[in-house]
Structures are given as structure tokens and as C-alpha cells.
Amino acid sequence: MTVESEDRNGTRWPRVFAVLLPVLLVVGGIGLSIGKGVLAASVVAQSTDATLVTAGLRGDGVGLIIAANPTKNPDGTVGSTFVRRVGVGKAIANGLCLAQPVKVMGMTYTVLITAGDKDPSTYEIALDGVVLNATYVKGYVGTTGNAQVNKNAADVQVAGSSISLDGASDSFGLQAQKIDLRDISANVQNIDVPNTLAAPGFTVKVARGTQQCPSPPTGAQPGGR
């Protein structure tokens, strides 16, 4: 894992480092755990969505519901946003980038988290369970196996996993045996990895201004390997 920062336009990093340090310590600790092959981590929901980009993700045991997700606003108040909550029991991913904007002393910075081997033909990231709350998803989404559409959200389960999506009884739900995502760009409020995550090439970078993840590389294979 590497942690980097950018110094642009004469930014006085000693002045802002004390504010950024807690963020770096959190993501730095996550990176250390990944390097050891064990991770139980979460990205806390904020009022500003993070951008998630991946060339592909394949998973066994998938549930999707529409749910109201609590969010914390910059002024400290708590609200809620309707999200697409997706849970996957076992998954492999082809590259990953997460960009989260943050405000520090009135200035905008972006925490960029990336992982992967930059090979569009391999699914090198392994996740033992993942739950994400997304407000927007673009790309190819496919399910295989026994898919149940418009299932009561309260009854949606993630097969082979103890993950609970906490769906309401009057909301939309979908349950399937397998999921295939390709060329995905999404706005996410938070991501939870309840068990373990193995992610080669893990890096954390703090950049000044609003930064975006690059578009996912083309060439992701449907089956992964």
C-alpha cells in the first residue's frame, strides 16, 4: 500500500496535514489490513457521494433492494436518501477506484483509493462479502441462475452469507444466484466489507480539488480469472 499527497500551487501542507491526518490514518490502517489479507472495513456515508469505478465484478449470492439510507450532512444533521442497496456473498473484481471529496478549512480535497493490477483480463481483487449503497449506477448489470424480481425487500437474502440488507416489507427487492457487472461507474454513499478483502496494488492519494476516477478499462472478461 502507498499513501501519497499532492502539493499544488504552493499548498501549505503542514497547515492542513493535521486536519487530513485522521483521514490518512483511517485509510492507511485499512491498507495495512489488506496487505495482511484481513479486512473488516466500511466507508461511512456522507451527504456527498463517492464515485466508484470498476472494470468488472462477478459474485455468487446477490440481493438488491431499494432502501432509505441514513446520511450525515455537513452541518451535523442527519437525513436519509433512497439508495439501491446491493449485497454480494463472494465476489471478485477487475480493478477498483473510489474517489471521495472532502472539505478541509473551506478547501476541497479528494481522497482517491485505487487497487488492482491494471490488467483488464484479470479479476485480481477478492471480496468475502460486500454491501454498497448506490444512488446511481451505469454499466452492464446481469444476473444468472434463479432470479426473483420484485421480491418483498424484507425477504431478500444474500445466499451463502450472513449479510442482512435490512429491507422494508413494502419495498422492491431482487434476489439471484450470480451477478455479472462490467464497465461500472457508480455514485455510492458507503461500502461495507464485513469479512475479508484481498486487493493487490492498493494505494491512497489525497489530491487538491475535485478529482475523478478514470473510466474503467475495456476488455473485462465475463467470467473473470
C-alpha distance (Angstrom), angle and dihedral (degrees) to the residues before:
residue distance angle dihedral
M1 . . .
T2 3.77 . .
V3 3.79 130.1 .
E4 3.79 117.6 -157.0
S5 3.79 138.5 174.1
E6 3.78 131.7 -162.3
D7 3.80 124.0 -130.7
R8 3.79 108.5 -156.8
N9 3.78 132.2 167.9
G10 3.79 92.9 0.8
T11 3.81 96.3 -57.0
R12 3.79 110.1 -173.5
W13 3.78 97.7 -130.5
P14 3.83 96.3 179.8
R15 3.82 87.5 62.1
V16 3.79 95.3 52.1
F17 3.79 99.9 29.8
A18 3.81 92.3 84.6
V19 3.79 89.0 58.8
L20 3.81 94.6 44.4
L21 3.81 94.3 43.8
P22 3.84 96.0 83.8
V23 3.81 89.7 52.9
L24 3.80 91.8 48.3
L25 3.80 91.8 47.4
V26 3.80 91.7 52.8
V27 3.79 96.6 48.1
G28 3.80 90.8 37.2
G29 3.78 90.2 56.3
I30 3.79 90.0 49.3
G31 3.79 89.9 52.8
L32 3.80 91.9 51.2
S33 3.78 90.7 52.5
I34 3.81 90.9 49.1
G35 3.79 90.3 53.2
K36 3.80 89.2 56.1
G37 3.79 91.3 48.7
V38 3.80 95.6 -113.4
L39 3.76 126.1 100.7
A40 3.78 137.7 156.6
A41 3.78 104.4 174.7
S42 3.76 144.9 147.3
V43 3.78 138.2 -167.8
V44 3.81 107.6 -136.1
A45 3.79 116.0 -124.8
Q46 3.79 115.2 -107.3
S47 3.79 132.1 -177.9
T48 3.82 87.6 -107.7
D49 3.80 113.3 68.9
A50 3.77 122.6 -130.1
T51 3.81 119.8 -132.0
L52 3.80 116.9 -121.8
V53 3.81 122.9 -165.4
T54 3.81 128.2 -179.8
A55 3.79 133.3 160.7
G56 3.78 91.3 -140.8
L57 3.79 147.8 -18.3
R58 3.79 129.6 -165.1
G59 3.77 122.7 -170.1
D60 3.80 145.4 173.8
G61 3.79 118.3 -138.1
V62 3.80 112.2 20.1
G63 3.77 135.6 -175.1
L64 3.81 129.0 -178.8
I65 3.79 127.9 -172.2
I66 3.80 139.1 165.2
A67 3.80 108.2 -118.5
A68 3.81 142.7 164.6
N69 3.81 106.8 -112.3
P70 3.84 120.0 -160.0
T71 3.81 113.8 -123.1
K72 3.78 133.1 -173.6
N73 3.80 116.8 -131.9
P74 3.83 124.0 -145.0
D75 3.82 90.5 -105.1
G76 3.80 90.9 57.0
T77 3.79 97.0 -105.2
V78 3.78 119.5 130.4
G79 3.79 123.7 -130.3
S80 3.79 136.9 157.1
T81 3.79 137.4 -118.4
F82 3.79 128.6 -163.7
V83 3.80 109.2 -116.0
R84 3.78 141.6 175.1
R85 3.80 102.1 -111.1
V86 3.80 112.2 -157.9
G87 3.79 125.1 -173.8
V88 3.81 124.5 -172.1
G89 3.80 123.8 -174.0
K90 3.82 101.4 -154.5
A91 3.80 122.1 5.4
I92 3.79 144.4 169.5
A93 3.81 122.6 -157.4
N94 3.80 136.0 -159.1
G95 3.80 104.7 -137.9
L96 3.79 126.5 -35.5
C97 3.80 137.4 -144.3
L98 3.80 127.6 179.2
A99 3.82 121.9 -175.2
Q100 3.82 117.8 -169.4
P101 3.84 119.4 -179.3
V102 3.80 116.3 -145.0
K103 3.80 134.0 -175.4
V104 3.81 117.5 -130.3
M105 3.82 119.6 178.8
G106 3.79 90.1 -24.7
M107 3.81 93.5 -50.0
T108 3.80 126.7 109.9
Y109 3.78 121.3 -124.1
T110 3.79 131.0 171.3
V111 3.79 126.1 -139.2
L112 3.82 106.6 -148.6
I113 3.81 117.0 -163.5
T114 3.80 117.0 -174.2
A115 3.80 135.7 173.5
G116 3.79 137.4 172.7
D117 3.79 143.7 74.5
K118 3.84 96.2 -92.8
D119 3.82 90.5 -120.6
P120 3.85 108.5 128.6
S121 3.81 91.4 -157.5
T122 3.82 97.7 60.4
Y123 3.80 134.0 71.9
E124 3.79 97.6 -150.6
I125 3.83 101.8 159.6
A126 3.82 117.0 84.4
L127 3.81 122.3 -162.1
D128 3.79 122.9 -172.3
G129 3.78 94.3 -155.8
V130 3.80 129.3 -21.0
V131 3.82 135.5 -168.6
L132 3.79 122.9 -170.3
N133 3.79 133.7 179.1
A134 3.80 110.4 -147.3
T135 3.79 129.9 -175.6
Y136 3.82 93.4 -171.7
V137 3.81 134.2 18.3
K138 3.81 128.6 -176.3
G139 3.80 126.5 -178.2
Y140 3.79 141.4 52.2
V141 3.80 114.3 -31.8
G142 3.79 120.0 179.6
T143 3.81 135.9 166.3
T144 3.79 129.7 -160.8
G145 3.76 135.4 -170.6
N146 3.78 123.1 32.8
A147 3.83 103.2 -8.2
Q148 3.81 118.9 -172.3
V149 3.81 112.4 -162.8
N150 3.83 124.8 -163.4
K151 3.77 91.3 13.8
N152 3.79 117.2 164.4
A153 3.82 103.0 -86.2
A154 3.80 91.2 -137.1
D155 3.82 89.1 60.9
V156 3.82 98.0 46.4
Q157 3.80 111.7 117.9
V158 3.80 134.5 -173.3
A159 3.80 102.0 -128.6
G160 3.79 116.0 -127.3
S161 3.80 92.9 11.2
S162 3.79 139.5 89.3
I163 3.83 90.0 -135.6
S164 3.81 113.8 131.2
L165 3.81 119.7 -159.1
D166 3.83 93.5 -166.2
G167 3.78 93.8 -138.5
A168 3.80 124.0 -175.1
S169 3.80 118.6 -118.6
D170 3.81 93.8 -121.2
S171 3.84 97.7 49.6
F172 3.81 135.6 95.4
G173 3.78 118.6 -94.2
L174 3.80 139.5 179.1
Q175 3.79 128.7 -166.5
A176 3.82 127.2 -173.5
Q177 3.78 140.8 162.9
K178 3.82 97.3 -125.0
I179 3.81 138.5 14.4
D180 3.80 131.4 -158.4
L181 3.82 119.7 -165.7
R182 3.82 123.1 -179.0
D183 3.82 134.3 179.3
I184 3.80 91.3 1.7
S185 3.80 126.0 -177.1
A186 3.80 115.1 175.6
N187 3.78 142.6 167.4
V188 3.79 107.6 -133.3
Q189 3.79 133.5 -174.5
N190 3.77 96.6 -161.3
I191 3.78 143.3 -13.3
D192 3.81 125.1 -149.7
V193 3.81 124.4 -163.5
P194 3.82 101.6 -173.3
N195 3.80 97.5 -177.2
T196 3.82 127.6 16.1
L197 3.79 137.5 -24.7
A198 3.81 127.1 -168.4
A199 3.81 110.2 -163.9
P200 3.82 122.0 168.1
G201 3.78 118.8 -157.0
F202 3.82 93.4 27.0
T203 3.83 113.6 177.4
V204 3.79 136.4 170.8
K205 3.81 121.1 -158.6
V206 3.81 130.3 179.2
A207 3.81 111.2 -154.4
R208 3.79 130.7 -178.9
G209 3.79 116.6 -112.3
T210 3.78 129.4 9.4
Q211 3.80 110.5 -38.4
Q212 3.79 128.7 -175.7
C213 3.77 133.0 -148.4
P214 3.81 112.4 -111.6
S215 3.79 117.5 -106.5
P216 3.81 112.7 -86.0
P217 3.82 113.3 -92.9
T218 3.78 115.5 -106.4
G219 3.77 123.2 -121.2
A220 3.81 101.8 63.8
Q221 3.80 108.8 160.0
P222 3.83 115.7 -127.0
G223 3.79 94.0 -129.8
G224 3.77 99.3 37.4
R225 3.74 124.1 -149.1
